[in-house]
Amino acid sequence: MSTAAALPVLNLLANEGEGGNHESLSPYLTGGGGLFILLLLLFVTTRFNRDR
């Protein structure tokens, strides 16, 4: 299937779906969780980097 033939099909599939966010997902909780994980990874990386 070529790209030109796939575009209308994908557009139709994207427009048909109900879409939207899941009701149980809070953007603040998701963002806070991601921030916590990134800060934890930064802490672990800086603690194990003894090259300096």
mmCIF file as Biopython writes it, N, C-alpha, C and O atoms, coordinates in Angstrom:
data_model
#
loop_
_atom_site.group_PDB
_atom_site.id
_atom_site.type_symbol
_atom_site.label_atom_id
_atom_site.label_alt_id
_atom_site.label_comp_id
_atom_site.label_asym_id
_atom_site.label_entity_id
_atom_site.label_seq_id
_atom_site.pdbx_PDB_ins_code
_atom_site.Cartn_x
_atom_site.Cartn_y
_atom_site.Cartn_z
_atom_site.occupancy
_atom_site.B_iso_or_equiv
_atom_site.auth_seq_id
_atom_site.auth_asym_id
_atom_site.pdbx_PDB_model_num
ATOM 1   N N  . MET A ? 1  ? 0.853   -1.176 0.000  1.0 0.0 1  A 1 
ATOM 2   C CA . MET A ? 1  ? 0.000   0.000  0.000  1.0 0.0 1  A 1 
ATOM 3   C C  . MET A ? 1  ? 0.896   1.235  0.000  1.0 0.0 1  A 1 
ATOM 4   O O  . MET A ? 1  ? 1.788   1.363  0.839  1.0 0.0 1  A 1 
ATOM 5   N N  . SER A ? 2  ? 0.660   2.119  -0.920 1.0 0.0 2  A 1 
ATOM 6   C CA . SER A ? 2  ? 1.482   3.323  -1.009 1.0 0.0 2  A 1 
ATOM 7   C C  . SER A ? 2  ? 1.005   4.365  0.000  1.0 0.0 2  A 1 
ATOM 8   O O  . SER A ? 2  ? -0.076  4.256  0.578  1.0 0.0 2  A 1 
ATOM 9   N N  . THR A ? 3  ? 1.840   5.367  0.188  1.0 0.0 3  A 1 
ATOM 10  C CA . THR A ? 3  ? 1.504   6.427  1.140  1.0 0.0 3  A 1 
ATOM 11  C C  . THR A ? 3  ? 0.260   7.188  0.699  1.0 0.0 3  A 1 
ATOM 12  O O  . THR A ? 3  ? -0.577  7.555  1.524  1.0 0.0 3  A 1 
ATOM 13  N N  . ALA A ? 4  ? 0.143   7.423  -0.599 1.0 0.0 4  A 1 
ATOM 14  C CA . ALA A ? 4  ? -1.012  8.166  -1.110 1.0 0.0 4  A 1 
ATOM 15  C C  . ALA A ? 4  ? -2.305  7.395  -0.886 1.0 0.0 4  A 1 
ATOM 16  O O  . ALA A ? 4  ? -3.352  7.994  -0.636 1.0 0.0 4  A 1 
ATOM 17  N N  . ALA A ? 5  ? -2.238  6.076  -0.974 1.0 0.0 5  A 1 
ATOM 18  C CA . ALA A ? 5  ? -3.440  5.272  -0.755 1.0 0.0 5  A 1 
ATOM 19  C C  . ALA A ? 5  ? -3.739  5.110  0.728  1.0 0.0 5  A 1 
ATOM 20  O O  . ALA A ? 5  ? -4.895  4.926  1.107  1.0 0.0 5  A 1 
ATOM 21  N N  . ALA A ? 6  ? -2.714  5.177  1.572  1.0 0.0 6  A 1 
ATOM 22  C CA . ALA A ? 6  ? -2.915  4.964  2.998  1.0 0.0 6  A 1 
ATOM 23  C C  . ALA A ? 6  ? -3.484  6.192  3.696  1.0 0.0 6  A 1 
ATOM 24  O O  . ALA A ? 6  ? -4.182  6.055  4.700  1.0 0.0 6  A 1 
ATOM 25  N N  . LEU A ? 7  ? -3.204  7.379  3.194  1.0 0.0 7  A 1 
ATOM 26  C CA . LEU A ? 7  ? -3.638  8.604  3.871  1.0 0.0 7  A 1 
ATOM 27  C C  . LEU A ? 7  ? -5.155  8.716  4.036  1.0 0.0 7  A 1 
ATOM 28  O O  . LEU A ? 7  ? -5.606  9.040  5.135  1.0 0.0 7  A 1 
ATOM 29  N N  . PRO A ? 8  ? -5.960  8.467  3.012  1.0 0.0 8  A 1 
ATOM 30  C CA . PRO A ? 8  ? -7.417  8.558  3.242  1.0 0.0 8  A 1 
ATOM 31  C C  . PRO A ? 8  ? -7.931  7.521  4.242  1.0 0.0 8  A 1 
ATOM 32  O O  . PRO A ? 8  ? -8.844  7.796  5.020  1.0 0.0 8  A 1 
ATOM 33  N N  . VAL A ? 9  ? -7.339  6.337  4.212  1.0 0.0 9  A 1 
ATOM 34  C CA . VAL A ? 9  ? -7.765  5.290  5.142  1.0 0.0 9  A 1 
ATOM 35  C C  . VAL A ? 9  ? -7.428  5.697  6.576  1.0 0.0 9  A 1 
ATOM 36  O O  . VAL A ? 9  ? -8.258  5.557  7.474  1.0 0.0 9  A 1 
ATOM 37  N N  . LEU A ? 10 ? -6.217  6.199  6.790  1.0 0.0 10 A 1 
ATOM 38  C CA . LEU A ? 10 ? -5.828  6.625  8.130  1.0 0.0 10 A 1 
ATOM 39  C C  . LEU A ? 10 ? -6.651  7.819  8.603  1.0 0.0 10 A 1 
ATOM 40  O O  . LEU A ? 10 ? -6.983  7.919  9.784  1.0 0.0 10 A 1 
ATOM 41  N N  . ASN A ? 11 ? -6.974  8.707  7.699  1.0 0.0 11 A 1 
ATOM 42  C CA . ASN A ? 11 ? -7.806  9.857  8.052  1.0 0.0 11 A 1 
ATOM 43  C C  . ASN A ? 11 ? -9.202  9.403  8.476  1.0 0.0 11 A 1 
ATOM 44  O O  . ASN A ? 11 ? -9.773  9.933  9.430  1.0 0.0 11 A 1 
ATOM 45  N N  . LEU A ? 12 ? -9.737  8.434  7.773  1.0 0.0 12 A 1 
ATOM 46  C CA . LEU A ? 12 ? -11.057 7.906  8.109  1.0 0.0 12 A 1 
ATOM 47  C C  . LEU A ? 12 ? -11.031 7.234  9.474  1.0 0.0 12 A 1 
ATOM 48  O O  . LEU A ? 12 ? -11.948 7.415  10.274 1.0 0.0 12 A 1 
ATOM 49  N N  . LEU A ? 13 ? -9.978  6.457  9.744  1.0 0.0 13 A 1 
ATOM 50  C CA . LEU A ? 13 ? -9.871  5.790  11.042 1.0 0.0 13 A 1 
ATOM 51  C C  . LEU A ? 13 ? -9.706  6.798  12.178 1.0 0.0 13 A 1 
ATOM 52  O O  . LEU A ? 13 ? -10.256 6.606  13.263 1.0 0.0 13 A 1 
ATOM 53  N N  . ALA A ? 14 ? -8.964  7.852  11.939 1.0 0.0 14 A 1 
ATOM 54  C CA . ALA A ? 14 ? -8.748  8.854  12.979 1.0 0.0 14 A 1 
ATOM 55  C C  . ALA A ? 14 ? -10.029 9.622  13.293 1.0 0.0 14 A 1 
ATOM 56  O O  . ALA A ? 14 ? -10.263 9.987  14.445 1.0 0.0 14 A 1 
ATOM 57  N N  . ASN A ? 15 ? -10.846 9.865  12.297 1.0 0.0 15 A 1 
ATOM 58  C CA . ASN A ? 15 ? -12.075 10.626 12.511 1.0 0.0 15 A 1 
ATOM 59  C C  . ASN A ? 15 ? -13.204 9.789  13.091 1.0 0.0 15 A 1 
ATOM 60  O O  . ASN A ? 15 ? -14.118 10.335 13.708 1.0 0.0 15 A 1 
ATOM 61  N N  . GLU A ? 16 ? -13.158 8.473  12.906 1.0 0.0 16 A 1 
ATOM 62  C CA . GLU A ? 16 ? -14.231 7.616  13.395 1.0 0.0 16 A 1 
ATOM 63  C C  . GLU A ? 16 ? -14.172 7.373  14.895 1.0 0.0 16 A 1 
ATOM 64  O O  . GLU A ? 16 ? -15.208 7.232  15.544 1.0 0.0 16 A 1 
ATOM 65  N N  . GLY A ? 17 ? -12.969 7.323  15.445 1.0 0.0 17 A 1 
ATOM 66  C CA . GLY A ? 17 ? -12.809 6.939  16.847 1.0 0.0 17 A 1 
ATOM 67  C C  . GLY A ? 17 ? -13.475 7.913  17.790 1.0 0.0 17 A 1 
ATOM 68  O O  . GLY A ? 17 ? -13.682 9.084  17.471 1.0 0.0 17 A 1 
ATOM 69  N N  . GLU A ? 18 ? -13.806 7.396  18.961 1.0 0.0 18 A 1 
ATOM 70  C CA . GLU A ? 18 ? -14.420 8.245  19.973 1.0 0.0 18 A 1 
ATOM 71  C C  . GLU A ? 18 ? -13.439 9.278  20.482 1.0 0.0 18 A 1 
ATOM 72  O O  . GLU A ? 18 ? -13.817 10.408 20.790 1.0 0.0 18 A 1 
ATOM 73  N N  . GLY A ? 19 ? -12.166 8.886  20.572 1.0 0.0 19 A 1 
ATOM 74  C CA . GLY A ? 19 ? -11.116 9.825  20.936 1.0 0.0 19 A 1 
ATOM 75  C C  . GLY A ? 19 ? -11.248 10.336 22.356 1.0 0.0 19 A 1 
ATOM 76  O O  . GLY A ? 19 ? -12.058 9.843  23.142 1.0 0.0 19 A 1 
ATOM 77  N N  . GLY A ? 20 ? -10.446 11.325 22.667 1.0 0.0 20 A 1 
ATOM 78  C CA . GLY A ? 20 ? -10.480 11.905 23.994 1.0 0.0 20 A 1 
ATOM 79  C C  . GLY A ? 20 ? -9.611  11.151 24.966 1.0 0.0 20 A 1 
ATOM 80  O O  . GLY A ? 20 ? -9.089  10.078 24.662 1.0 0.0 20 A 1 
ATOM 81  N N  . ASN A ? 21 ? -9.465  11.722 26.125 1.0 0.0 21 A 1 
ATOM 82  C CA . ASN A ? 21 ? -8.666  11.101 27.168 1.0 0.0 21 A 1 
ATOM 83  C C  . ASN A ? 21 ? -9.501  10.133 27.980 1.0 0.0 21 A 1 
ATOM 84  O O  . ASN A ? 21 ? -10.724 10.247 28.047 1.0 0.0 21 A 1 
ATOM 85  N N  . HIS A ? 22 ? -8.833  9.194  28.584 1.0 0.0 22 A 1 
ATOM 86  C CA . HIS A ? 22 ? -9.522  8.274  29.474 1.0 0.0 22 A 1 
ATOM 87  C C  . HIS A ? 22 ? -9.896  9.027  30.746 1.0 0.0 22 A 1 
ATOM 88  O O  . HIS A ? 22 ? -9.131  9.860  31.231 1.0 0.0 22 A 1 
ATOM 89  N N  . GLU A ? 23 ? -11.056 8.734  31.273 1.0 0.0 23 A 1 
ATOM 90  C CA . GLU A ? 23 ? -11.559 9.500  32.417 1.0 0.0 23 A 1 
ATOM 91  C C  . GLU A ? 23 ? -10.700 9.345  33.666 1.0 0.0 23 A 1 
ATOM 92  O O  . GLU A ? 23 ? -10.643 10.254 34.494 1.0 0.0 23 A 1 
ATOM 93  N N  . SER A ? 24 ? -10.029 8.200  33.808 1.0 0.0 24 A 1 
ATOM 94  C CA . SER A ? 24 ? -9.263  7.970  35.021 1.0 0.0 24 A 1 
ATOM 95  C C  . SER A ? 24 ? -7.863  8.566  34.962 1.0 0.0 24 A 1 
ATOM 96  O O  . SER A ? 24 ? -7.153  8.551  35.968 1.0 0.0 24 A 1 
ATOM 97  N N  . LEU A ? 25 ? -7.446  9.090  33.815 1.0 0.0 25 A 1 
ATOM 98  C CA . LEU A ? 25 ? -6.108  9.664  33.686 1.0 0.0 25 A 1 
ATOM 99  C C  . LEU A ? 25 ? -6.154  11.159 33.981 1.0 0.0 25 A 1 
ATOM 100 O O  . LEU A ? 25 ? -6.783  11.931 33.259 1.0 0.0 25 A 1 
ATOM 101 N N  . SER A ? 26 ? -5.482  11.544 35.044 1.0 0.0 26 A 1 
ATOM 102 C CA . SER A ? 26 ? -5.382  12.950 35.390 1.0 0.0 26 A 1 
ATOM 103 C C  . SER A ? 26 ? -4.096  13.512 34.775 1.0 0.0 26 A 1 
ATOM 104 O O  . SER A ? 26 ? -3.028  12.932 34.974 1.0 0.0 26 A 1 
ATOM 105 N N  . PRO A ? 27 ? -4.167  14.614 34.042 1.0 0.0 27 A 1 
ATOM 106 C CA . PRO A ? 27 ? -2.953  15.177 33.456 1.0 0.0 27 A 1 
ATOM 107 C C  . PRO A ? 27 ? -1.937  15.595 34.512 1.0 0.0 27 A 1 
ATOM 108 O O  . PRO A ? 27 ? -0.733  15.483 34.283 1.0 0.0 27 A 1 
ATOM 109 N N  . TYR A ? 28 ? -2.396  16.071 35.657 1.0 0.0 28 A 1 
ATOM 110 C CA . TYR A ? 28 ? -1.485  16.484 36.719 1.0 0.0 28 A 1 
ATOM 111 C C  . TYR A ? 28 ? -0.779  15.278 37.334 1.0 0.0 28 A 1 
ATOM 112 O O  . TYR A ? 28 ? 0.414   15.334 37.635 1.0 0.0 28 A 1 
ATOM 113 N N  . LEU A ? 29 ? -1.520  14.192 37.518 1.0 0.0 29 A 1 
ATOM 114 C CA . LEU A ? 29 ? -0.923  12.981 38.064 1.0 0.0 29 A 1 
ATOM 115 C C  . LEU A ? 29 ? 0.078   12.377 37.078 1.0 0.0 29 A 1 
ATOM 116 O O  . LEU A ? 29 ? 1.158   11.943 37.478 1.0 0.0 29 A 1 
ATOM 117 N N  . THR A ? 30 ? -0.270  12.349 35.822 1.0 0.0 30 A 1 
ATOM 118 C CA . THR A ? 30 ? 0.629   11.813 34.803 1.0 0.0 30 A 1 
ATOM 119 C C  . THR A ? 30 ? 1.883   12.665 34.685 1.0 0.0 30 A 1 
ATOM 120 O O  . THR A ? 30 ? 2.989   12.128 34.630 1.0 0.0 30 A 1 
ATOM 121 N N  . GLY A ? 31 ? 1.728   13.980 34.645 1.0 0.0 31 A 1 
ATOM 122 C CA . GLY A ? 31 ? 2.881   14.874 34.564 1.0 0.0 31 A 1 
ATOM 123 C C  . GLY A ? 31 ? 3.740   14.829 35.807 1.0 0.0 31 A 1 
ATOM 124 O O  . GLY A ? 31 ? 4.968   14.838 35.721 1.0 0.0 31 A 1 
ATOM 125 N N  . GLY A ? 32 ? 3.099   14.780 36.968 1.0 0.0 32 A 1 
ATOM 126 C CA . GLY A ? 32 ? 3.848   14.685 38.223 1.0 0.0 32 A 1 
ATOM 127 C C  . GLY A ? 32 ? 4.612   13.375 38.326 1.0 0.0 32 A 1 
ATOM 128 O O  . GLY A ? 32 ? 5.745   13.351 38.806 1.0 0.0 32 A 1 
ATOM 129 N N  . GLY A ? 33 ? 4.004   12.297 37.882 1.0 0.0 33 A 1 
ATOM 130 C CA . GLY A ? 33 ? 4.683   11.005 37.885 1.0 0.0 33 A 1 
ATOM 131 C C  . GLY A ? 33 ? 5.875   10.992 36.946 1.0 0.0 33 A 1 
ATOM 132 O O  . GLY A ? 33 ? 6.933   10.457 37.278 1.0 0.0 33 A 1 
ATOM 133 N N  . GLY A ? 34 ? 5.699   11.584 35.770 1.0 0.0 34 A 1 
ATOM 134 C CA . GLY A ? 34 ? 6.813   11.668 34.823 1.0 0.0 34 A 1 
ATOM 135 C C  . GLY A ? 34 ? 7.944   12.524 35.356 1.0 0.0 34 A 1 
ATOM 136 O O  . GLY A ? 34 ? 9.114   12.177 35.198 1.0 0.0 34 A 1 
ATOM 137 N N  . LEU A ? 35 ? 7.605   13.639 35.984 1.0 0.0 35 A 1 
ATOM 138 C CA . LEU A ? 35 ? 8.623   14.513 36.565 1.0 0.0 35 A 1 
ATOM 139 C C  . LEU A ? 35 ? 9.373   13.796 37.687 1.0 0.0 35 A 1 
ATOM 140 O O  . LEU A ? 35 ? 10.596  13.902 37.784 1.0 0.0 35 A 1 
ATOM 141 N N  . PHE A ? 36 ? 8.649   13.073 38.529 1.0 0.0 36 A 1 
ATOM 142 C CA . PHE A ? 36 ? 9.282   12.329 39.612 1.0 0.0 36 A 1 
ATOM 143 C C  . PHE A ? 36 ? 10.252  11.283 39.075 1.0 0.0 36 A 1 
ATOM 144 O O  . PHE A ? 36 ? 11.358  11.137 39.595 1.0 0.0 36 A 1 
ATOM 145 N N  . ILE A ? 37 ? 9.849   10.561 38.046 1.0 0.0 37 A 1 
ATOM 146 C CA . ILE A ? 37 ? 10.713  9.533  37.460 1.0 0.0 37 A 1 
ATOM 147 C C  . ILE A ? 37 ? 11.959  10.162 36.849 1.0 0.0 37 A 1 
ATOM 148 O O  . ILE A ? 37 ? 13.061  9.638  37.014 1.0 0.0 37 A 1 
ATOM 149 N N  . LEU A ? 38 ? 11.796  11.278 36.145 1.0 0.0 38 A 1 
ATOM 150 C CA . LEU A ? 38 ? 12.955  11.946 35.549 1.0 0.0 38 A 1 
ATOM 151 C C  . LEU A ? 38 ? 13.907  12.485 36.614 1.0 0.0 38 A 1 
ATOM 152 O O  . LEU A ? 38 ? 15.124  12.380 36.463 1.0 0.0 38 A 1 
ATOM 153 N N  . LEU A ? 39 ? 13.367  13.059 37.688 1.0 0.0 39 A 1 
ATOM 154 C CA . LEU A ? 39 ? 14.223  13.535 38.773 1.0 0.0 39 A 1 
ATOM 155 C C  . LEU A ? 39 ? 14.931  12.385 39.476 1.0 0.0 39 A 1 
ATOM 156 O O  . LEU A ? 39 ? 16.088  12.520 39.877 1.0 0.0 39 A 1 
ATOM 157 N N  . LEU A ? 40 ? 14.250  11.262 39.627 1.0 0.0 40 A 1 
ATOM 158 C CA . LEU A ? 40 ? 14.879  10.087 40.219 1.0 0.0 40 A 1 
ATOM 159 C C  . LEU A ? 40 ? 16.013  9.573  39.341 1.0 0.0 40 A 1 
ATOM 160 O O  . LEU A ? 40 ? 17.077  9.219  39.849 1.0 0.0 40 A 1 
ATOM 161 N N  . LEU A ? 41 ? 15.796  9.529  38.039 1.0 0.0 41 A 1 
ATOM 162 C CA . LEU A ? 41 ? 16.855  9.110  37.122 1.0 0.0 41 A 1 
ATOM 163 C C  . LEU A ? 41 ? 18.032  10.083 37.148 1.0 0.0 41 A 1 
ATOM 164 O O  . LEU A ? 41 ? 19.185  9.659  37.077 1.0 0.0 41 A 1 
ATOM 165 N N  . LEU A ? 42 ? 17.753  11.381 37.249 1.0 0.0 42 A 1 
ATOM 166 C CA . LEU A ? 42 ? 18.820  12.373 37.334 1.0 0.0 42 A 1 
ATOM 167 C C  . LEU A ? 42 ? 19.622  12.189 38.616 1.0 0.0 42 A 1 
ATOM 168 O O  . LEU A ? 42 ? 20.849  12.281 38.593 1.0 0.0 42 A 1 
ATOM 169 N N  . PHE A ? 43 ? 18.953  11.933 39.722 1.0 0.0 43 A 1 
ATOM 170 C CA . PHE A ? 43 ? 19.640  11.715 40.992 1.0 0.0 43 A 1 
ATOM 171 C C  . PHE A ? 43 ? 20.531  10.481 40.928 1.0 0.0 43 A 1 
ATOM 172 O O  . PHE A ? 43 ? 21.686  10.522 41.352 1.0 0.0 43 A 1 
ATOM 173 N N  . VAL A ? 44 ? 19.996  9.385  40.397 1.0 0.0 44 A 1 
ATOM 174 C CA . VAL A ? 44 ? 20.769  8.147  40.299 1.0 0.0 44 A 1 
ATOM 175 C C  . VAL A ? 44 ? 21.968  8.342  39.378 1.0 0.0 44 A 1 
ATOM 176 O O  . VAL A ? 44 ? 23.064  7.870  39.682 1.0 0.0 44 A 1 
ATOM 177 N N  . THR A ? 45 ? 21.775  9.024  38.272 1.0 0.0 45 A 1 
ATOM 178 C CA . THR A ? 45 ? 22.871  9.249  37.325 1.0 0.0 45 A 1 
ATOM 179 C C  . THR A ? 45 ? 23.969  10.090 37.946 1.0 0.0 45 A 1 
ATOM 180 O O  . THR A ? 45 ? 25.148  9.789  37.761 1.0 0.0 45 A 1 
ATOM 181 N N  . THR A ? 46 ? 23.614  11.137 38.677 1.0 0.0 46 A 1 
ATOM 182 C CA . THR A ? 46 ? 24.632  11.999 39.266 1.0 0.0 46 A 1 
ATOM 183 C C  . THR A ? 46 ? 25.328  11.317 40.446 1.0 0.0 46 A 1 
ATOM 184 O O  . THR A ? 46 ? 26.489  11.624 40.717 1.0 0.0 46 A 1 
ATOM 185 N N  . ARG A ? 47 ? 24.664  10.409 41.152 1.0 0.0 47 A 1 
ATOM 186 C CA . ARG A ? 47 ? 25.295  9.716  42.267 1.0 0.0 47 A 1 
ATOM 187 C C  . ARG A ? 47 ? 26.310  8.680  41.773 1.0 0.0 47 A 1 
ATOM 188 O O  . ARG A ? 47 ? 27.340  8.470  42.414 1.0 0.0 47 A 1 
ATOM 189 N N  . PHE A ? 48 ? 26.028  8.037  40.650 1.0 0.0 48 A 1 
ATOM 190 C CA . PHE A ? 48 ? 26.933  6.996  40.153 1.0 0.0 48 A 1 
ATOM 191 C C  . PHE A ? 48 ? 28.016  7.535  39.223 1.0 0.0 48 A 1 
ATOM 192 O O  . PHE A ? 48 ? 28.919  6.792  38.838 1.0 0.0 48 A 1 
ATOM 193 N N  . ASN A ? 49 ? 27.942  8.813  38.857 1.0 0.0 49 A 1 
ATOM 194 C CA . ASN A ? 49 ? 28.954  9.394  37.974 1.0 0.0 49 A 1 
ATOM 195 C C  . ASN A ? 49 ? 30.099  9.913  38.838 1.0 0.0 49 A 1 
ATOM 196 O O  . ASN A ? 49 ? 30.055  11.053 39.301 1.0 0.0 49 A 1 
ATOM 197 N N  . ARG A ? 50 ? 31.115  9.093  39.060 1.0 0.0 50 A 1 
ATOM 198 C CA . ARG A ? 50 ? 32.249  9.450  39.919 1.0 0.0 50 A 1 
ATOM 199 C C  . ARG A ? 50 ? 33.480  9.860  39.097 1.0 0.0 50 A 1 
ATOM 200 O O  . ARG A ? 50 ? 34.594  9.858  39.620 1.0 0.0 50 A 1 
ATOM 201 N N  . ASP A ? 51 ? 33.290  10.209 37.825 1.0 0.0 51 A 1 
ATOM 202 C CA . ASP A ? 51 ? 34.410  10.548 36.952 1.0 0.0 51 A 1 
ATOM 203 C C  . ASP A ? 51 ? 34.997  11.918 37.251 1.0 0.0 51 A 1 
ATOM 204 O O  . ASP A ? 51 ? 36.144  12.187 36.892 1.0 0.0 51 A 1 
ATOM 205 N N  . ARG A ? 52 ? 34.253  12.769 37.886 1.0 0.0 52 A 1 
ATOM 206 C CA . ARG A ? 52 ? 34.738  14.137 38.085 1.0 0.0 52 A 1 
ATOM 207 C C  . ARG A ? 52 ? 35.657  14.266 39.248 1.0 0.0 52 A 1 
ATOM 208 O O  . ARG A ? 52 ? 36.142  15.361 39.533 1.0 0.0 52 A 1 
#
